């Protein structure tokens, strides 16, 4: 098998996996599609060039039963890397911080102790959980500030629990931030699109909760921050 034969075969494999993975139609251009995706945008010129070479090999007549050009091994290796990146797309359960490593509090815990921990550890968000592991809400520095204002500067009672201060941890209490629940099987690139669409809507997606069923009424398995997504995407 010549380099050209192998190249044509690899490009067909790339076309098939892109169309199957993203649900494209047979007539859709995988070159245009991949070039518009953030993770492949840095390689759009290479992808376009590969398409042009493939068109030349498949749509132009051979001379003396030989291809007009022979693609280099590096071009074939590039197709291989692109195919492998699509076959091995990371899922949320691969990049999340597992629940066992998250600093969280139970709904029955004292709020005062959590505030001290926030100060000592420079924490900005503390997930608050029900006894069954479901997420009850999030306590943030914004929550603390408003609590102090409502207390008119008085000290927070040491026995005040999150249960007694539910309004301050409610998801809709945070006006400029939002939270999402996803399944661990969701692909990271799909989660990235969720982050981007949320930002365009005028809110900041501060934290993503990975739960057993991908919903609010599922047990917390882990959390993902914007930095987790950006960091893993840059590993490609």
Secondary structure, 3 states (H helix, E strand, C coil): CCHHHHHHHHHHHHHHHHHHHHCCCCCCCHHHHHHHCHHHHCCHHHHHHHHHHHHHHHHCCCECCECCCCCCHHHHHHHHHHHHHHHCCCEHHHHCEEHHHCCEEECCCEHHHHHHHHHHHCCCEEEEECCCCCEEEEEEHHHHHHHHHHCCCCCCCCCCECHHHHHHCCHHHCCCEEEEEEECCCEHHHHHHHHHHHHHCCCEEEEEEEECCCCCCCCEEEEECHHHHHHHHCCC
